[in-house]
């Protein structure tokens, strides 16, 4: 979905109904505003960050258990 919104004189925007429905947003929900050099990204604030982050970057830890066991044996 791509749509255009207009910045008001109070620097406010209205999130289009399609986007609100797609993201299940309602009045009072908090949004995160990320500023990049060439754009602004607005995303719903996760209700629980721990749940949102759970499972990310699992590939980093693959093989870690075997490595730890080897290190413990060397002691």
PDB file of N, CA, C and O in Angstrom, chain B, residues numbered from 101:
ATOM      1  N   UNK B 101       0.837  -1.176   0.000  1.00  0.00           N
ATOM      2  CA  UNK B 101       0.000   0.000   0.000  1.00  0.00           C
ATOM      3  C   UNK B 101       0.886   1.245   0.000  1.00  0.00           C
ATOM      4  O   UNK B 101       1.811   1.348   0.806  1.00  0.00           O
ATOM      5  N   UNK B 102       0.621   2.144  -0.856  1.00  0.00           N
ATOM      6  CA  UNK B 102       1.315   3.436  -0.890  1.00  0.00           C
ATOM      7  C   UNK B 102       0.265   4.524  -1.014  1.00  0.00           C
ATOM      8  O   UNK B 102      -0.619   4.469  -1.869  1.00  0.00           O
ATOM      9  N   UNK B 103       0.381   5.496  -0.154  1.00  0.00           N
ATOM     10  CA  UNK B 103      -0.557   6.609  -0.189  1.00  0.00           C
ATOM     11  C   UNK B 103       0.179   7.873   0.249  1.00  0.00           C
ATOM     12  O   UNK B 103       1.257   7.803   0.840  1.00  0.00           O
ATOM     13  N   UNK B 104      -0.400   8.996  -0.039  1.00  0.00           N
ATOM     14  CA  UNK B 104       0.202  10.277   0.313  1.00  0.00           C
ATOM     15  C   UNK B 104      -0.600  10.918   1.432  1.00  0.00           C
ATOM     16  O   UNK B 104      -1.830  10.905   1.413  1.00  0.00           O
ATOM     17  N   UNK B 105       0.105  11.479   2.408  1.00  0.00           N
ATOM     18  CA  UNK B 105      -0.539  12.244   3.481  1.00  0.00           C
ATOM     19  C   UNK B 105       0.052  13.644   3.463  1.00  0.00           C
ATOM     20  O   UNK B 105       1.128  13.868   2.908  1.00  0.00           O
ATOM     21  N   UNK B 106      -0.650  14.572   4.068  1.00  0.00           N
ATOM     22  CA  UNK B 106      -0.206  15.966   4.087  1.00  0.00           C
ATOM     23  C   UNK B 106       0.122  16.376   5.514  1.00  0.00           C
ATOM     24  O   UNK B 106      -0.632  16.089   6.444  1.00  0.00           O
ATOM     25  N   UNK B 107       1.232  17.036   5.672  1.00  0.00           N
ATOM     26  CA  UNK B 107       1.656  17.542   6.963  1.00  0.00           C
ATOM     27  C   UNK B 107       0.869  18.812   7.262  1.00  0.00           C
ATOM     28  O   UNK B 107       0.849  19.743   6.457  1.00  0.00           O
ATOM     29  N   UNK B 108       0.218  18.845   8.430  1.00  0.00           N
ATOM     30  CA  UNK B 108      -0.600  20.012   8.778  1.00  0.00           C
ATOM     31  C   UNK B 108       0.276  21.155   9.272  1.00  0.00           C
ATOM     32  O   UNK B 108       1.488  20.999   9.424  1.00  0.00           O
ATOM     33  N   UNK B 109      -0.342  22.295   9.521  1.00  0.00           N
ATOM     34  CA  UNK B 109       0.397  23.449  10.034  1.00  0.00           C
ATOM     35  C   UNK B 109       0.940  23.188  11.442  1.00  0.00           C
ATOM     36  O   UNK B 109       1.839  23.892  11.902  1.00  0.00           O
ATOM     37  N   UNK B 110       0.389  22.169  12.127  1.00  0.00           N
ATOM     38  CA  UNK B 110       0.878  21.770  13.447  1.00  0.00           C
ATOM     39  C   UNK B 110       1.826  20.569  13.346  1.00  0.00           C
ATOM     40  O   UNK B 110       2.115  19.914  14.348  1.00  0.00           O
ATOM     41  N   UNK B 111       2.304  20.287  12.142  1.00  0.00           N
ATOM     42  CA  UNK B 111       3.230  19.179  11.877  1.00  0.00           C
ATOM     43  C   UNK B 111       2.626  17.828  12.231  1.00  0.00           C
ATOM     44  O   UNK B 111       3.328  16.954  12.740  1.00  0.00           O
ATOM     45  N   UNK B 112       1.345  17.644  11.973  1.00  0.00           N
ATOM     46  CA  UNK B 112       0.657  16.396  12.248  1.00  0.00           C
ATOM     47  C   UNK B 112       0.253  15.740  10.939  1.00  0.00           C
ATOM     48  O   UNK B 112       0.056  16.414   9.927  1.00  0.00           O
ATOM     49  N   UNK B 113       0.130  14.408  10.969  1.00  0.00           N
ATOM     50  CA  UNK B 113      -0.392  13.666   9.822  1.00  0.00           C
ATOM     51  C   UNK B 113      -1.521  12.764  10.300  1.00  0.00           C
ATOM     52  O   UNK B 113      -1.608  12.444  11.485  1.00  0.00           O
ATOM     53  N   UNK B 114      -2.373  12.361   9.388  1.00  0.00           N
ATOM     54  CA  UNK B 114      -3.425  11.391   9.671  1.00  0.00           C
ATOM     55  C   UNK B 114      -3.008  10.088   9.015  1.00  0.00           C
ATOM     56  O   UNK B 114      -2.700  10.056   7.824  1.00  0.00           O
ATOM     57  N   UNK B 115      -2.999   9.013   9.792  1.00  0.00           N
ATOM     58  CA  UNK B 115      -2.664   7.700   9.246  1.00  0.00           C
ATOM     59  C   UNK B 115      -3.898   7.186   8.510  1.00  0.00           C
ATOM     60  O   UNK B 115      -4.975   7.095   9.099  1.00  0.00           O
ATOM     61  N   UNK B 116      -3.754   6.855   7.243  1.00  0.00           N
ATOM     62  CA  UNK B 116      -4.910   6.414   6.460  1.00  0.00           C
ATOM     63  C   UNK B 116      -5.591   5.181   7.058  1.00  0.00           C
ATOM     64  O   UNK B 116      -4.952   4.344   7.696  1.00  0.00           O
ATOM     65  N   UNK B 117      -6.894   5.094   6.837  1.00  0.00           N
ATOM     66  CA  UNK B 117      -7.701   4.010   7.390  1.00  0.00           C
ATOM     67  C   UNK B 117      -7.161   2.644   6.979  1.00  0.00           C
ATOM     68  O   UNK B 117      -7.124   1.726   7.799  1.00  0.00           O
ATOM     69  N   UNK B 118      -6.742   2.495   5.725  1.00  0.00           N
ATOM     70  CA  UNK B 118      -6.198   1.213   5.254  1.00  0.00           C
ATOM     71  C   UNK B 118      -5.014   0.782   6.109  1.00  0.00           C
ATOM     72  O   UNK B 118      -4.916  -0.380   6.505  1.00  0.00           O
ATOM     73  N   UNK B 119      -4.124   1.714   6.391  1.00  0.00           N
ATOM     74  CA  UNK B 119      -2.938   1.408   7.193  1.00  0.00           C
ATOM     75  C   UNK B 119      -3.330   1.083   8.626  1.00  0.00           C
ATOM     76  O   UNK B 119      -2.787   0.154   9.223  1.00  0.00           O
ATOM     77  N   UNK B 120      -4.269   1.840   9.183  1.00  0.00           N
ATOM     78  CA  UNK B 120      -4.717   1.570  10.560  1.00  0.00           C
ATOM     79  C   UNK B 120      -5.313   0.180  10.675  1.00  0.00           C
ATOM     80  O   UNK B 120      -5.052  -0.533  11.644  1.00  0.00           O
ATOM     81  N   UNK B 121      -6.107  -0.205   9.697  1.00  0.00           N
ATOM     82  CA  UNK B 121      -6.714  -1.539   9.723  1.00  0.00           C
ATOM     83  C   UNK B 121      -5.662  -2.630   9.536  1.00  0.00           C
ATOM     84  O   UNK B 121      -5.683  -3.646  10.232  1.00  0.00           O
ATOM     85  N   UNK B 122      -4.745  -2.416   8.598  1.00  0.00           N
ATOM     86  CA  UNK B 122      -3.715  -3.424   8.316  1.00  0.00           C
ATOM     87  C   UNK B 122      -2.826  -3.674   9.532  1.00  0.00           C
ATOM     88  O   UNK B 122      -2.366  -4.796   9.746  1.00  0.00           O
ATOM     89  N   UNK B 123      -2.582  -2.630  10.330  1.00  0.00           N
ATOM     90  CA  UNK B 123      -1.715  -2.754  11.504  1.00  0.00           C
ATOM     91  C   UNK B 123      -2.495  -2.892  12.805  1.00  0.00           C
ATOM     92  O   UNK B 123      -1.901  -2.926  13.882  1.00  0.00           O
ATOM     93  N   UNK B 124      -3.814  -2.973  12.713  1.00  0.00           N
ATOM     94  CA  UNK B 124      -4.691  -3.073  13.889  1.00  0.00           C
ATOM     95  C   UNK B 124      -4.417  -1.952  14.887  1.00  0.00           C
ATOM     96  O   UNK B 124      -4.305  -2.195  16.089  1.00  0.00           O
ATOM     97  N   UNK B 125      -4.309  -0.728  14.384  1.00  0.00           N
ATOM     98  CA  UNK B 125      -4.063   0.431  15.242  1.00  0.00           C
ATOM     99  C   UNK B 125      -5.374   1.004  15.741  1.00  0.00           C
ATOM    100  O   UNK B 125      -6.386   0.981  15.040  1.00  0.00           O
ATOM    101  N   UNK B 126      -5.343   1.514  16.952  1.00  0.00           N
ATOM    102  CA  UNK B 126      -6.517   2.202  17.487  1.00  0.00           C
ATOM    103  C   UNK B 126      -6.046   3.415  18.280  1.00  0.00           C
ATOM    104  O   UNK B 126      -4.859   3.560  18.572  1.00  0.00           O
ATOM    105  N   UNK B 127      -6.984   4.274  18.619  1.00  0.00           N
ATOM    106  CA  UNK B 127      -6.655   5.495  19.352  1.00  0.00           C
ATOM    107  C   UNK B 127      -5.911   5.152  20.634  1.00  0.00           C
ATOM    108  O   UNK B 127      -6.311   4.247  21.367  1.00  0.00           O
ATOM    109  N   UNK B 128      -4.837   5.869  20.901  1.00  0.00           N
ATOM    110  CA  UNK B 128      -4.056   5.648  22.101  1.00  0.00           C
ATOM    111  C   UNK B 128      -2.858   4.739  21.910  1.00  0.00           C
ATOM    112  O   UNK B 128      -1.985   4.683  22.775  1.00  0.00           O
ATOM    113  N   UNK B 129      -2.798   4.020  20.786  1.00  0.00           N
ATOM    114  CA  UNK B 129      -1.634   3.170  20.515  1.00  0.00           C
ATOM    115  C   UNK B 129      -0.396   4.042  20.335  1.00  0.00           C
ATOM    116  O   UNK B 129      -0.475   5.143  19.790  1.00  0.00           O
ATOM    117  N   UNK B 130       0.735   3.543  20.792  1.00  0.00           N
ATOM    118  CA  UNK B 130       1.975   4.275  20.648  1.00  0.00           C
ATOM    119  C   UNK B 130       2.698   3.822  19.381  1.00  0.00           C
ATOM    120  O   UNK B 130       2.664   2.646  19.016  1.00  0.00           O
ATOM    121  N   UNK B 131       3.351   4.775  18.720  1.00  0.00           N
ATOM    122  CA  UNK B 131       4.112   4.502  17.503  1.00  0.00           C
ATOM    123  C   UNK B 131       5.555   4.945  17.711  1.00  0.00           C
ATOM    124  O   UNK B 131       5.817   5.933  18.397  1.00  0.00           O
ATOM    125  N   UNK B 132       6.483   4.210  17.119  1.00  0.00           N
ATOM    126  CA  UNK B 132       7.887   4.611  17.140  1.00  0.00           C
ATOM    127  C   UNK B 132       8.176   5.376  15.857  1.00  0.00           C
ATOM    128  O   UNK B 132       7.769   4.954  14.775  1.00  0.00           O
ATOM    129  N   UNK B 133       8.873   6.492  15.972  1.00  0.00           N
ATOM    130  CA  UNK B 133       9.235   7.307  14.816  1.00  0.00           C
ATOM    131  C   UNK B 133      10.750   7.236  14.666  1.00  0.00           C
ATOM    132  O   UNK B 133      11.494   7.708  15.526  1.00  0.00           O
ATOM    133  N   UNK B 134      11.197   6.641  13.565  1.00  0.00           N
ATOM    134  CA  UNK B 134      12.615   6.485  13.292  1.00  0.00           C
ATOM    135  C   UNK B 134      13.018   7.485  12.222  1.00  0.00           C
ATOM    136  O   UNK B 134      12.436   7.503  11.137  1.00  0.00           O
ATOM    137  N   UNK B 135      13.999   8.309  12.516  1.00  0.00           N
ATOM    138  CA  UNK B 135      14.464   9.314  11.558  1.00  0.00           C
ATOM    139  C   UNK B 135      15.709   8.819  10.851  1.00  0.00           C
ATOM    140  O   UNK B 135      16.702   8.480  11.496  1.00  0.00           O
ATOM    141  N   UNK B 136      15.664   8.775   9.557  1.00  0.00           N
ATOM    142  CA  UNK B 136      16.799   8.423   8.709  1.00  0.00           C
ATOM    143  C   UNK B 136      17.172   9.675   7.929  1.00  0.00           C
ATOM    144  O   UNK B 136      16.365  10.601   7.842  1.00  0.00           O
ATOM    145  N   UNK B 137      18.379   9.729   7.358  1.00  0.00           N
ATOM    146  CA  UNK B 137      18.776  10.938   6.626  1.00  0.00           C
ATOM    147  C   UNK B 137      17.814  11.327   5.496  1.00  0.00           C
ATOM    148  O   UNK B 137      17.642  12.510   5.204  1.00  0.00           O
ATOM    149  N   UNK B 138      17.194  10.332   4.866  1.00  0.00           N
ATOM    150  CA  UNK B 138      16.347  10.630   3.715  1.00  0.00           C
ATOM    151  C   UNK B 138      14.887  10.214   3.880  1.00  0.00           C
ATOM    152  O   UNK B 138      14.109  10.288   2.929  1.00  0.00           O
ATOM    153  N   UNK B 139      14.510   9.775   5.092  1.00  0.00           N
ATOM    154  CA  UNK B 139      13.118   9.328   5.273  1.00  0.00           C
ATOM    155  C   UNK B 139      12.777   9.239   6.756  1.00  0.00           C
ATOM    156  O   UNK B 139      13.652   9.276   7.621  1.00  0.00           O
ATOM    157  N   UNK B 140      11.482   9.121   7.020  1.00  0.00           N
ATOM    158  CA  UNK B 140      10.964   8.887   8.367  1.00  0.00           C
ATOM    159  C   UNK B 140      10.173   7.593   8.309  1.00  0.00           C
ATOM    160  O   UNK B 140       9.362   7.394   7.404  1.00  0.00           O
ATOM    161  N   UNK B 141      10.408   6.718   9.270  1.00  0.00           N
ATOM    162  CA  UNK B 141       9.707   5.437   9.333  1.00  0.00           C
ATOM    163  C   UNK B 141       8.892   5.421  10.623  1.00  0.00           C
ATOM    164  O   UNK B 141       9.420   5.682  11.704  1.00  0.00           O
ATOM    165  N   UNK B 142       7.621   5.117  10.501  1.00  0.00           N
ATOM    166  CA  UNK B 142       6.730   5.057  11.664  1.00  0.00           C
ATOM    167  C   UNK B 142       6.232   3.625  11.789  1.00  0.00           C
ATOM    168  O   UNK B 142       5.644   3.078  10.856  1.00  0.00           O
ATOM    169  N   UNK B 143       6.474   3.018  12.958  1.00  0.00           N
ATOM    170  CA  UNK B 143       6.043   1.642  13.193  1.00  0.00           C
ATOM    171  C   UNK B 143       5.334   1.556  14.541  1.00  0.00           C
ATOM    172  O   UNK B 143       5.611   2.346  15.443  1.00  0.00           O
ATOM    173  N   UNK B 144       4.409   0.587  14.680  1.00  0.00           N
ATOM    174  CA  UNK B 144       3.764   0.418  15.984  1.00  0.00           C
ATOM    175  C   UNK B 144       4.797   0.025  17.034  1.00  0.00           C
ATOM    176  O   UNK B 144       5.680  -0.794  16.777  1.00  0.00           O
ATOM    177  N   UNK B 145       4.677   0.613  18.209  1.00  0.00           N
ATOM    178  CA  UNK B 145       5.570   0.261  19.316  1.00  0.00           C
ATOM    179  C   UNK B 145       5.149  -1.114  19.835  1.00  0.00           C
ATOM    180  O   UNK B 145       3.980  -1.321  20.161  1.00  0.00           O
ATOM    181  N   UNK B 146       6.092  -2.053  19.914  1.00  0.00           N
ATOM    182  CA  UNK B 146       5.729  -3.381  20.430  1.00  0.00           C
ATOM    183  C   UNK B 146       5.215  -3.279  21.865  1.00  0.00           C
ATOM    184  O   UNK B 146       5.744  -2.511  22.669  1.00  0.00           O
ATOM    185  N   UNK B 147       4.194  -4.051  22.174  1.00  0.00           N
ATOM    186  CA  UNK B 147       3.651  -4.034  23.528  1.00  0.00           C
ATOM    187  C   UNK B 147       4.652  -4.649  24.506  1.00  0.00           C
ATOM    188  O   UNK B 147       4.775  -4.200  25.646  1.00  0.00           O
ATOM    189  N   UNK B 148       5.372  -5.691  24.043  1.00  0.00           N
ATOM    190  CA  UNK B 148       6.390  -6.336  24.867  1.00  0.00           C
ATOM    191  C   UNK B 148       7.643  -6.521  24.012  1.00  0.00           C
ATOM    192  O   UNK B 148       7.667  -7.336  23.090  1.00  0.00           O
ATOM    193  N   UNK B 149       8.681  -5.751  24.333  1.00  0.00           N
ATOM    194  CA  UNK B 149       9.903  -5.813  23.540  1.00  0.00           C
ATOM    195  C   UNK B 149      10.559  -7.187  23.617  1.00  0.00           C
ATOM    196  O   UNK B 149      11.101  -7.665  22.621  1.00  0.00           O
ATOM    197  N   UNK B 150      10.520  -7.824  24.775  1.00  0.00           N
ATOM    198  CA  UNK B 150      11.154  -9.131  24.924  1.00  0.00           C
ATOM    199  C   UNK B 150      10.516 -10.146  23.977  1.00  0.00           C
ATOM    200  O   UNK B 150      11.215 -10.933  23.339  1.00  0.00           O
ATOM    201  N   UNK B 151       9.205 -10.124  23.890  1.00  0.00           N
ATOM    202  CA  UNK B 151       8.508 -11.050  22.996  1.00  0.00           C
ATOM    203  C   UNK B 151       8.836 -10.729  21.540  1.00  0.00           C
ATOM    204  O   UNK B 151       9.010 -11.636  20.727  1.00  0.00           O
ATOM    205  N   UNK B 152       8.919  -9.443  21.212  1.00  0.00           N
ATOM    206  CA  UNK B 152       9.225  -9.010  19.842  1.00  0.00           C
ATOM    207  C   UNK B 152      10.634  -9.424  19.421  1.00  0.00           C
ATOM    208  O   UNK B 152      10.864  -9.783  18.266  1.00  0.00           O
ATOM    209  N   UNK B 153      11.577  -9.372  20.369  1.00  0.00           N
ATOM    210  CA  UNK B 153      12.971  -9.667  20.055  1.00  0.00           C
ATOM    211  C   UNK B 153      13.303 -11.160  20.140  1.00  0.00           C
ATOM    212  O   UNK B 153      14.333 -11.597  19.627  1.00  0.00           O
ATOM    213  N   UNK B 154      12.437 -11.935  20.784  1.00  0.00           N
ATOM    214  CA  UNK B 154      12.701 -13.346  20.986  1.00  0.00           C
ATOM    215  C   UNK B 154      12.931 -14.064  19.650  1.00  0.00           C
ATOM    216  O   UNK B 154      12.116 -13.966  18.732  1.00  0.00           O
ATOM    217  N   UNK B 155      14.029 -14.770  19.560  1.00  0.00           N
ATOM    218  CA  UNK B 155      14.316 -15.565  18.380  1.00  0.00           C
ATOM    219  C   UNK B 155      15.123 -14.851  17.315  1.00  0.00           C
ATOM    220  O   UNK B 155      15.541 -15.476  16.340  1.00  0.00           O
ATOM    221  N   UNK B 156      15.354 -13.546  17.476  1.00  0.00           N
ATOM    222  CA  UNK B 156      16.138 -12.836  16.481  1.00  0.00           C
ATOM    223  C   UNK B 156      17.610 -13.243  16.570  1.00  0.00           C
ATOM    224  O   UNK B 156      18.130 -13.446  17.667  1.00  0.00           O
ATOM    225  N   UNK B 157      18.258 -13.358  15.463  1.00  0.00           N
ATOM    226  CA  UNK B 157      19.688 -13.652  15.362  1.00  0.00           C
ATOM    227  C   UNK B 157      20.073 -14.989  15.985  1.00  0.00           C
ATOM    228  O   UNK B 157      21.148 -15.114  16.571  1.00  0.00           O
ATOM    229  N   UNK B 158      19.214 -15.971  15.864  1.00  0.00           N
ATOM    230  CA  UNK B 158      19.522 -17.295  16.392  1.00  0.00           C
ATOM    231  C   UNK B 158      20.755 -17.888  15.713  1.00  0.00           C
ATOM    232  O   UNK B 158      21.501 -18.650  16.329  1.00  0.00           O
ATOM    233  N   UNK B 159      20.966 -17.540  14.450  1.00  0.00           N
ATOM    234  CA  UNK B 159      22.091 -18.110  13.708  1.00  0.00           C
ATOM    235  C   UNK B 159      23.436 -17.736  14.319  1.00  0.00           C
ATOM    236  O   UNK B 159      24.423 -18.446  14.122  1.00  0.00           O
ATOM    237  N   UNK B 160      23.486 -16.644  15.049  1.00  0.00           N
ATOM    238  CA  UNK B 160      24.736 -16.213  15.683  1.00  0.00           C
ATOM    239  C   UNK B 160      25.176 -17.245  16.717  1.00  0.00           C
ATOM    240  O   UNK B 160      26.372 -17.471  16.904  1.00  0.00           O
ATOM    241  N   UNK B 161      24.216 -17.867  17.385  1.00  0.00           N
ATOM    242  CA  UNK B 161      24.532 -18.776  18.486  1.00  0.00           C
ATOM    243  C   UNK B 161      24.594 -20.241  18.069  1.00  0.00           C
ATOM    244  O   UNK B 161      24.828 -21.103  18.916  1.00  0.00           O
ATOM    245  N   UNK B 162      24.392 -20.546  16.795  1.00  0.00           N
ATOM    246  CA  UNK B 162      24.465 -21.944  16.362  1.00  0.00           C
ATOM    247  C   UNK B 162      25.876 -22.468  16.572  1.00  0.00           C
ATOM    248  O   UNK B 162      26.850 -21.834  16.168  1.00  0.00           O
ATOM    249  N   UNK B 163      25.978 -23.614  17.197  1.00  0.00           N
ATOM    250  CA  UNK B 163      27.279 -24.202  17.471  1.00  0.00           C
ATOM    251  C   UNK B 163      27.907 -23.704  18.758  1.00  0.00           C
ATOM    252  O   UNK B 163      28.979 -24.179  19.134  1.00  0.00           O
ATOM    253  N   UNK B 164      27.285 -22.774  19.437  1.00  0.00           N
ATOM    254  CA  UNK B 164      27.854 -22.218  20.662  1.00  0.00           C
ATOM    255  C   UNK B 164      27.951 -23.254  21.767  1.00  0.00           C
ATOM    256  O   UNK B 164      28.913 -23.242  22.536  1.00  0.00           O
ATOM    257  N   UNK B 165      26.983 -24.146  21.863  1.00  0.00           N
ATOM    258  CA  UNK B 165      26.985 -25.160  22.921  1.00  0.00           C
ATOM    259  C   UNK B 165      28.195 -26.083  22.779  1.00  0.00           C
ATOM    260  O   UNK B 165      28.859 -26.386  23.771  1.00  0.00           O
ATOM    261  N   UNK B 166      28.487 -26.530  21.559  1.00  0.00           N
ATOM    262  CA  UNK B 166      29.654 -27.390  21.327  1.00  0.00           C
ATOM    263  C   UNK B 166      30.940 -26.639  21.653  1.00  0.00           C
ATOM    264  O   UNK B 166      31.854 -27.211  22.246  1.00  0.00           O
ATOM    265  N   UNK B 167      31.022 -25.392  21.280  1.00  0.00           N
ATOM    266  CA  UNK B 167      32.194 -24.574  21.579  1.00  0.00           C
ATOM    267  C   UNK B 167      32.399 -24.459  23.090  1.00  0.00           C
ATOM    268  O   UNK B 167      33.517 -24.612  23.581  1.00  0.00           O
ATOM    269  N   UNK B 168      31.317 -24.189  23.822  1.00  0.00           N
ATOM    270  CA  UNK B 168      31.417 -24.081  25.275  1.00  0.00           C
ATOM    271  C   UNK B 168      31.870 -25.385  25.907  1.00  0.00           C
ATOM    272  O   UNK B 168      32.693 -25.383  26.823  1.00  0.00           O
ATOM    273  N   UNK B 169      31.334 -26.501  25.419  1.00  0.00           N
ATOM    274  CA  UNK B 169      31.741 -27.806  25.957  1.00  0.00           C
ATOM    275  C   UNK B 169      33.232 -28.038  25.734  1.00  0.00           C
ATOM    276  O   UNK B 169      33.920 -28.522  26.633  1.00  0.00           O
ATOM    277  N   UNK B 170      33.740 -27.703  24.554  1.00  0.00           N
ATOM    278  CA  UNK B 170      35.175 -27.848  24.262  1.00  0.00           C
ATOM    279  C   UNK B 170      36.010 -26.982  25.179  1.00  0.00           C
ATOM    280  O   UNK B 170      37.036 -27.427  25.693  1.00  0.00           O
ATOM    281  N   UNK B 171      35.583 -25.757  25.387  1.00  0.00           N
ATOM    282  CA  UNK B 171      36.317 -24.853  26.272  1.00  0.00           C
ATOM    283  C   UNK B 171      36.342 -25.356  27.708  1.00  0.00           C
ATOM    284  O   UNK B 171      37.360 -25.259  28.393  1.00  0.00           O
ATOM    285  N   UNK B 172      35.214 -25.894  28.156  1.00  0.00           N
ATOM    286  CA  UNK B 172      35.139 -26.414  29.522  1.00  0.00           C
ATOM    287  C   UNK B 172      36.044 -27.628  29.703  1.00  0.00           C
ATOM    288  O   UNK B 172      36.630 -27.811  30.770  1.00  0.00           O
ATOM    289  N   UNK B 173      36.161 -28.447  28.683  1.00  0.00           N
ATOM    290  CA  UNK B 173      37.046 -29.616  28.742  1.00  0.00           C
ATOM    291  C   UNK B 173      38.502 -29.183  28.847  1.00  0.00           C
ATOM    292  O   UNK B 173      39.293 -29.835  29.529  1.00  0.00           O
ATOM    293  N   UNK B 174      38.862 -28.103  28.188  1.00  0.00           N
ATOM    294  CA  UNK B 174      40.232 -27.627  28.198  1.00  0.00           C
ATOM    295  C   UNK B 174      40.662 -27.082  29.554  1.00  0.00           C
ATOM    296  O   UNK B 174      41.861 -26.975  29.812  1.00  0.00           O
ATOM    297  N   UNK B 175      39.740 -26.741  30.407  1.00  0.00           N
ATOM    298  CA  UNK B 175      40.078 -26.207  31.729  1.00  0.00           C
ATOM    299  C   UNK B 175      40.565 -27.351  32.566  1.00  0.00           C
ATOM    300  O   UNK B 175      40.913 -27.159  33.730  1.00  0.00           O
TER     301      UNK B 175
END
